[in-house]
Amino acid sequence: MDAWRMDPTFAMCEALVDGAELSSLAGGPFDVRAVVAGVRPETKDGFLLDEVPWTHFPQGDRVREAVHLLHTRDSPVSDGTGVVGGMCANDMRAAAALAVPFLIRIATDARHPHRADALAETSSPARAGHFGVASRKELLLHRGDTRYNDDYDDYGVEVTGYPAGWSVTAARAAITADTALLQPLLDDPDPIIRIDAAYALATATDRDHSVRTAFRTRLAAEQDPIVRAALVLATAEATRAHPHPATTTWVREQWRDRTQAPEVCLAAAIGWLCLTDGAAPNDLRATVDHLATDERAHVMEALPWMVFAGGSGETGLQRCVRTMLHPELPEPDDDPWALLL
């Protein structure tokens, strides 16, 4: 952190803490949203990393080096995507957002040995405050657009003092700009790639519903029940950001369809609850209570939504069921090792 205090962006963050107006800094050289928007396509495609002002943001030089090593395949994956994931886990996303376009291009390289790891980290900067979150209100929530205004209270600030909403918005914009690269990954032979592509695409701005349409198109051909569950959750997440009553009805039909795999029914039930605010109907409660076995809860940990929703000794599915349908039950004691036993 001492090195970060020498960075010019620290002065910006310190000024914000002291009461400066964020709007006066919007669009400037330390606004990661503006920086991401200004990265040329040729810079992304050619991995011209020196054209990106990494050092304007906390630990940016470390992220730049990690992207370089990952791209050139000269590094263990822990030194590449692990840097991005670690920084997001430590609530420092600004520089990680700059890595998103490059992670996407590594993920689309079928010959790259770490493409799956790159794709898994692509959406990490695009989600904030989601660890252990399993409520109907917040599990699939995309908060307000904070592109060029000073309202960032929905996300608050990162540990450095940098506005977290700016980082998240920049990462989502980067994913949105490259949806044409990510969508073909929904048809990848590797089911893990298909799941993580859906997870990343679910954060894209989808005002024309093209991403949601891609999810539905892939679902029509998908045979793997866990991937099908991912596509349903991704559809629900996209619909949470861009409401579409017909899609909400379609999600309801999925959990009521007894021909669907149990994992799909459970994903649809959770997705539908996040899209509505009325009392859960009795048939949904009965379906979830019947299908949400401990064994199935562990199977569904293959879904990143469930991985990040878990906590306090519960799997993501268990936590979602308790939080959404049985809020009267107490939260388990916080035992970080419980899921490893």
Disulfide bonds with the S-S distance in Angstrom:
none
